[in-house]
Amino acid sequence: MISVFLRTLSAGAVLLAGILALPERAAAQDAGTMQISWEVRNRFRLFREERDFLLHVENARNRSILAAEQSLELQSEGRGWARNMVNRLCIDLQGRVNQPCTRDNVKENYITPIDHPVTVRLTGAVPVGATCAWSFDDGDGPQTSTFDCAEPINLRVRYGKPTVATVDVSAGSDPTQRVQTEIQVRDIFIAGLGDSIASGEGNPDRPLALSDEGFCFRSYLGTASAQYYRPSRHGFKGGRACEAPDTLANWQRYSALWFNAPCHRSLYSYQARTALALAVRYTHIAVTFLPLACTGASIGDGLLGSQRARECPPGKTGVCSTSVNAQVAELREAVTAARKRQPERTLDLVLLSVGANDVYFSGLVADVIVDTATERALFRRSGVMASVEDSRDALQRELPQSFVKLREALKPLVGGDLSHVVYVSYANPALADGGAPCRGGRAGFDIHPSFNTDPQRLARVSAFVDAEFLPQLKGLATCTRGALCRDPEADRMTFVDAHQAAFADHGFCARSGNDPEFDRSCFAENGQSFDPDIVSAASQPMLCGRGASEYRAYLPRARWIRDANDSYFAAMTYPQGLPAASQPTDIHDATWGVLSAVYGGAVHPSAEGHAAMADAALPAASAALGLDAVPPNVTRGFLPRLLPSAQQ
């Protein structure tokens, strides 16, 4: 009989275990306090190389996800930990799962693994110089080997079947002692769905490299004097003056890199960080994470239907696919294929954030930050801008019905129990100083001459978000506030909003004396960061006299929300996914000038913000998966003698 020893037990549980295990007490005492401990190696299966996983393990020790992110940011000197990992994933840059995926020199099926790598050790009161005769049996006959007991054993154990590990410990003339445990890896299948907050927009895995020289944009006025210069892309040797256009293909060679450019998916997203944190924390599991969230997604266009791609990376064919398949359809296809190979394979968890695009949130942002009359008139006519009234109407009339459709689509994928859908809510991006709305102004938004966060419009939008949008989302996710739910118990999602209080001090206007030196020197609080003179700005666009190449996207900051300056400096995304009528005519076009400042993630969480969201989501995900019902340090083997400390 194999008993279960829990390293941490209540006094009552210890006494009960002692009574039940009386027949085994003698054997337990013979074995002393030796135990077989084991853990899964490279448990976050998106990573092809264990060194990438171990970097996160090391930085997570006794730290929150946010503190680990800040540590990694400092280690990378602000260049970001994901910049090299992005090329070492089991999903390619087009979003295709590599089948098979070679992980640590072993070919694996990503969605349906047949085995997992584990490391096994003998721990506790191991005699010095003892020899261990190991045996591992998964039902097909034991595999045996003998090593010094100080040596760890690396092996692969079969998925879905227990492996009994037995070790006979020999030390000199002492009697041989036997310790036994059962190894069974739980492989957790997690999907990430949603919009730009879910995908990680604003945080390219490899940020843009900036040039210290200027690049010319036109304004909508169209006259020779209506030009302005901003930092160019490093490496771009083409025409930087407005009178010297160049090809988009030449410009695109120097883009920021995302692990999926059509959707701007990022390893910094709270969804990736939550899945990764589960793998770091729980040593007896493996995590198979399928990221499907896409910037720009709404429930109708994105989750249940196809949507436009964000951009297309330069490829060998030169063909740009402007559409992305529906996320739920992609997930359904993956689950169906998995069950054909492994009928017992289930989708264990869905991480979800959606609803902002359904109520035109980007249009609200445009209404707040676009200040000049010409641009406001143009954007109003093209439908880019939205009012609070527009958003309120969509929130009340359309979003509830869309949630009904989304529930019905997700329920079959999670076995009818929507508690396995962890809905992570948004945070108000315009709060600082303990929850007071940002005051407005051009600070952080002077990357474009027409931008200025209007205080009155900003206050209205902030109030709408706090008093109407966020509470309504909670009601829709949890089947409260009159939400349309057929079966409130089964239809209630697991809801996460614990991060919102922390964001109240870290909106886009938050500043600190500990912010990066470049930010403090070059992003002026009066909104005058860039040289308006087109002659001098052509060679040096920054008024601070420093080079834009000194900017670092991944350093700790007071603001956890990217402002427009951050968006331009980190991503400067060319909008290939826009409808043809809205496409810029060339790389100096006025439309491109506006979109370069916002299309890469303005008013989206930074990597620190996503880490804070992951800190909030992690306990909810753990609870939904039942991981904390059995502590992660469980060893199955002979029950050791009761320790005095355990009886206190």
N, C-alpha and C positions, 0 to 999 in steps of 0.2 A: 504494500500500500504506500502511495506517495502522499505525504501530508503537505500542507501549505504553511510556510513560515513567513509572517509579515513582520518586517523590521520594525514597524511602528504599530503598536496595538494599545488599545485602552486597557486599563487594569482588569475590567470585567472580561474582555475578550481573551486576555492572557490566561486568566483562571480557567475559563471554559476550554481553551485550547489544551491546557495542562490536563484537565480531567479526561478529555476525549483521547488524548495521546498517551495515557498511562502505559499501555502495552508496549509502546515504542520508546519509553524513557531510557531503557538500558542502551539501546542502539544509538540513541541521540547522544548519550554521554560518551559512548565509544568514539563517535565522530567529533567530539568536542564542539567547537564553534565554527568548524569549517563549513563553507557553503560553496556551491557552484553559482557563480554570477555570469550573466551573459547580456550582451547588447547587440543590436543590429548595427552594422557598419553602414556609413553613407545613407542614412535613413530617409533623407529627402531625395526621392528618386528622380526629381527633375535635374539634379546635378549629376553630371557624368563622372566627375572626379571627386574623390573623397576629400582632397585638400580644401575644396571650396566649402564643403559641409563642416569640416573641422575648424575652419576660420570662424564660423558662426558659433560653434560649440564653445570655443575658447572665449569669445567675447560675450557669451551669454551667461557666464558663470556668476551667479548671485546678482544678476542684473535684470532689469526690465528690458523689454524689446527696445524701448526708446533709449535707455541708457546704453544698450549694446550698439544701436545705430549711431549714437553720438561718438562712441569709442571708435567705431569703424570709420566714421567720417574723419576723425582726427588722424587715425593711422594712415588713411589714404591721402592726407593733406588736401582734402576737399575734392579730390578727383572721383571719389565714389568706389565702393567695393565691387560693384557689379560690372565695371567697365571691361574686365577681362572674362569674368564668369559668363557673360552673355553669349560667348562663342563656345561654351562648354555645357550645353543643355541637351536634354532629350527631346526638345521641341525646336524646330528650326525657325529661322527668322520670318518665314511665311506662315507660321502657326501650325505646321504639319508635325505630327508626332513621328519621331524616328522609330521605325519598326524594322528590324530590332534596333535597340539602342545599346551601344557598347559602353558599359559603365565599369570603370576600373578594370578594363581589359576582358570583361565578360559580356557576351551578348545576352540581352534580356528583352523580353516583351514588356513594353512600358506599362500598358494598361492591365495586362494579365500576366504577372510574373509567375514563374513556376517554382522559384526558390529565392532565398534571401541570404546575403552574407552575414554571418554572425561571428563575434569573438567571444570565446568562453574562457573563464579563468576560475581557478580555485582560490578562494579568499578566506580570510579569517585566520585562525590559529594554525597555520600550515607549518609543520616541522621544517627546520632549516635543512636543505639538501635532500628533501624528500623526492621520491620518484612517483609520477602519476601515470597509471595505466588507464587511458581513456577509452570509452566505448560510446558510440552514438548509433542509435537504432530508431529508424523511422518506420519500422514494420517490414522492411525488405531485407532484414539481416543487419547485424551490427558492423560498424567500421571501427577498427581499433588502432591505437597508436600509444606509444610511451614516450614521455618527455619529463624533463625536470619540472617539478610542480610550479616553479616561478614563471614558466613559459606560458603565454596565452596560446589558445588554439583557435585558428581561423578555419571556418568551414562554411558550407552552404547548406541550409536546411530547407526542406520542401515546404512550399506554400500550402496551407490548408490541412497539414498533417502534423501531429505532435512528433517531436524527436526526443527520445529518452536518452539523457546524457548520464553516464555512470563513470565514476572515477574511483579506482582503488589506489589508496595512498600508502606507500611503503617508505619507512624511515628506519634504517638500521635494523636492530633486533625487535623493535616495537611491532605489535600486531598490525596487520594491514587493516586500514579503515576504508570503508566504502561510503561514498556520498553520491546522491542521485538527484536529478531534477528533470523537469520536462520543459522542453523548448518549443514554443509555438509562436510564430510571428503573426501579428495582426496587421495586415496591409490595409490601410485606410485610404479609400478612394474619395478625393475631394474635388469638386468642381467650383470654379469661380465664375460668377455671372454678374452682368450689370453694365454700368456706364463708365464715364471717365474717372469717377471717384474709385470705382472698383478696379479699373485697368491700371491705374497709377499715373495717369496723365500729369504732365509737369515734371516728370522725373526720368528723363531718358537714361537708359542703362549706361550709355557712354555719351556724356554731354558733348555739345558742340565745342569745337576749339575755335576761339575767336582771334581775329587779327587786330592788331593795334591801329591799323589804318581804317579809313572810313569807306562806307558804301552808300551810294546815292539812292534815295527814293523820291518819287514825285508825290505831290499832294493832289487832291481832286481839283484844285483851282486850275492846274494845267499850264501855268505860265512858267517862264524860265526862272523867276524868282521864287516860285513855290516848290523848292527843292530843299531837302535836308539830308544830312549824313549821319549814319549810325555805324557802329563797328561792323566790319566785314567778317566773313568766314576765313579762318586760317587755311592757307593753301590755295585759295581761289586766286587765279592769276588772270582772270578775264576782265572785262570792262567794269570798272567800279563807278565810273561817272554815268549819270543818267543818259548822256548822249552816246554812250558806248555800250549798247546792250550785248548780252551774251546768251548762250543757249541754256535752257533749264538743265539739260543733262550734265553740262560742265559744272553748274552750280551745285547740283545734287550730289556730286562726288564727295562733298565736304559736309554732309548732313550729320546731325546727331544720330545715334544708333539706339533703336528699341529692340527688345527681343521679339516684338511683332509690330512692324511699322504701320500696317493698315489699320490697326486698332490702338496703337500707342500703348501696348502692354509693357509693363515694367516690372522688374524683379523687386522694386521698391514698394510696390502696391501693398496695401494692408492685407489683401487676400494672399499674396505670395508669402508675406511675412508671418501671417497667422499659421498657414500650413507648415512653413519652415519651423516656426516656434514649437508646434506640436511634435515635430520630428526631433527637435533638439531636446525637449523636455522629457519625452517618454521613450525610454531606451529599448522597449520591447515591441515597438511598432515600426512600420515603414509607412511613408506617406507618398501616395501617388496623386500628384496635383495636376489637374487639367484646367489651365487658364483660358477662359473664353470671353471675358468681359471686354467691352469695346467702347472707346471714346465716341460720344455722340449717340449712344443707344438710348432708345426709349423702350417701353414695353412692346409697343406695336412694331416699331422699326428698330430692330436690334435683337430683342429677345425672342419674339414670336415671328418676326419677319426679317428679311434681309435689310441691310443698311449700306450707306455709302462708306467707303474706306476713308481713313484719315489722310493717308499719303501712300505712295508707292516707292519702295526703295529702288535705287538703280539696279537693274538686273541685266543678265546676258541677252535676254530676248528683246528688251526694250518695251515690252507690252505691259501696260498698267491696268490691273483689274480694279475697277472703281467700286466694286461691291463686296460685301462680307456676308457670309451665310448667317442665317438666324442662329443665335446661340443655343436655344432650346433644341432645335433640330440637330445641331452639331453634337450636343450632349446626348440626345436620344440615340443617335447613330453610334456614338462611342459605347454607351451602355449596352446596346443591343449586340454589338460586335463582341464585347467582353463576355456577355452571357453565353454566346455561342461557343466560346472557347472554354469558359468556366461557368457552368450554370449557377454556381453558388455566389458568383461575384456580384456585389451590390454597390450602389452609389451610397456612400456613408454620410456625406455632408455636402451641402451647397452653401457657399458664401455669396451673399447677394446685396447689392446696393443699386437701386433704380428708382426713378420717379422724377428726378430733377429736370430731365429733358422733356418729360411729359407735360411739365408746367412752364416750359420755355425759360428755364433759369438762365441760360446763356444770353437770352434776349434781355432779361432784367439787368445782367451785368453790363451789357452794351448800353442800355439806357442810363446806367449810373456813370460810366466812365467816358463815354463819347460826349464831348461838350460843345464843339464848334458847330455852328448852324448848318454849314454845307454838309458835313458828314452826317449829322443827325437827320437831315432831310433825306439824304440818299439811303441811309440805313432803314429809316422808317418805311420808305417806299419799297425796299427790297425784302421787308419782313424780317430783318436781322434783329430789330429792337422789339421789346415787349414791355408792357406796362404791368403794374401790380394787378390791375383789374383783369388783364388778359390771363395772368397766371392764376388768379383766384377762381376765375370761371373754369379753367381747365382742371384745377384741383377739385372743385366741387362736382363738375359734370362728367368729366372723362376719366380721371384717374381711378375712381372706385370701380368702374366697370372693367378697366384694364387690369386691375389687380385680381378680379374674379377670373378673368381669362388666364392670367399668369398662374394662379393657384391650380386651376384645372390642368394646366400643362405640366406643372412640376410634380403634382401628387403621384402620378404613376412611376415617376423616376425615383422617388424616395420611399416607395412602399406605402404610400397613402398617408404618411405621417410628416406633416410640414414642420414639426419641431426640429427636424433635421435640416431645415433651411434657416440659416443664421442670417437674418437681415440686419446689416450694419447701417445705421442711419448716418445722415450728414451732420456736419457741424456748421454753425454760422461762421462764415469766413470773415465777417466784418466787425468782429469784436476784439477789444483789447482792454487793458487796465481793469480786469475783473468783471468784464461783461459790458462795459460802455461801448456804444457804437464808435467806429472809427470816425474821425472828424472830417475826412475828405481832403481834397487838395490834389496837387500833382505829384507829390512825393511817391516814388515807386511806380508811377505811371507816365513819366515824362519821356519815355522811349518813343512816343508818337506825339506830334505837336497838337493833335486834336483831343488828347486825353486829359481829363480832369475829373476826379471823383467828386461829383456834386453832393454836398452835405445833406441837402433836403431829400434828394432822390435816394441817397444811400440810407438815410434813416428810415424812409418808408419801406425799402426792400428788407432791411434788417429786421424791422418790426414784423413784417409779413412772414419772414422765415421763422422767427421765434414763436409768434403767436398763432400762426395758421398752418404753415407748410409742415414743420417738424411734428407738431401734435397730430395732424391728420395722417401723416405717414405712419406714425406709431399705431394709430387706430387701425389703419388698413392692414398692417403687418400682424397685429395681435388680436384682430377681430373684436375691437372695442370701438367706442364712439360711433356706433351705428353702422360699422363696416358690413358689407355684404358677404357673409360667410354661411355656407350651408350647414356646416358642423363646426362650431367654434373650437371645440377641443382638438379635432384633427386638423383644422385649417389654420390654427394659430402658429405663426412662425416664431422662432426664438429671436428675440429683439435685443439689439445692443445700441445703447446711446450713452454709456458711461463716460465716453471721451469728450462729450460736448462741454462739460464743465471746464476741462483742461484747456480746450480751444478758446475759451472766453478770455484768456490772457495772451493769446498767440495769433490774433488775426493778421491780415496783410499789413496793417499799419504799425504793428508792434516793433519797437526798437529797443536796443540795449547797448550798453557800453561794451558788452562782450561779443557783439556782432563782429563778423570778419572785418578786418581793417579796410579792405577794399570797399566794402559796402559803406562804412562810416565815412570814408574819404571821398568817394566818388558818386554815391547815390544821395544827392542833396535833399535835405528836408524841405527846402523851398521849391523843389521841383525844377531846378535848373542844373541838371547834370551834364547836359550836352551842349557843345559849341554850336550856336545858331549860324555862325558865319560859314558859308559853304566853301570858302577858299581854305581857311585854316582847318576846318573840320574834315576835309578830304584826307588829310594826313594824320590828324589827331582829333577824333570826335569828342573825347572826354575833356570836360573843363577842369577836372582835377589834375590833369597832366600825366596821369598814369595810364598804362596800357590796359585795354579791355581783356587781354589775355590773362591778366592776374585774377580775374573773377573765378571763384570756385563755387560750383553749384551745391556741393555737398560738404558744407561746413555748418556747425551748429549756429542757429540764429534764433532771435526772439520770435520772429514770425514763422509760423508753421504753414502759412498760406503763401503761395507764389504770387508776387505782384507781376505787373506787365514787364517791368525791367528784367526780373528773374526769367520770365518766359522767353524773352528774346535772347538773353545771354546764355541760357541753358539749351534751348531747342531751336529757335528761329525756324519754325516749320513752314515749308512751302505747301499751300493747300491744294494738293492734287485731287483730293476727293470731292471738291465742290462741284456743283452742277456747271456745265459748260458756260452758261451765261454769267456765272459769278467768278470764273477763272481769271486770274490776272493775265494781261496780254503779254507781259514780259517780266523779267526779274527786277525791273525798276518801277513797276506799275504801282499806282497809288493804293489799289486794293491789297496788293502784296505787302505794302508798307504797313497797313493797319493789321492785317492778319499775322504778319511775322511777329507781332508783339503779343498776340493773345492765343494763337492757334496751337501753341506748344504747351499750354497749361496755365495761363493766368487765372488767378482765383481758384486754384486747386491746391490740395495739401502738398507740402514738401515731403521729403523722405522722413523727416522727423514727425510730421503730422501723421503720415501713414503708420509709422511705428507706434505712435500713441493710439491710433485706432486699433492696431493689432493687439496692443496691450488690453484694450477693452474687449476685443472679440475672443481672445484666447480662452478665458474662463467659460464663456458661453459655448464655444466649440467643444471644449473638454467635457462639459456637462452633457451636451447633446450626444456625444460619442460614448459617454459612460466611462471615460478614461480614469476619472478620479474615484470611481467606485472601488477599484482595486489600485492601491498605490503603485507607482511605476517600479519600485524596488522590491518586487515580489520574487522570491526564490522558492521553487518547489523541490523538496528534498526531505531528509529526516529532520524532525523537529528538534532543534538544539535545546539544551537545558535552559530553564527560565533564568534570565539574568536579573540580578537585583534591581538594576536601573529600570527595567521594563515593568516592575511591579509597583513602582511609585505612582 
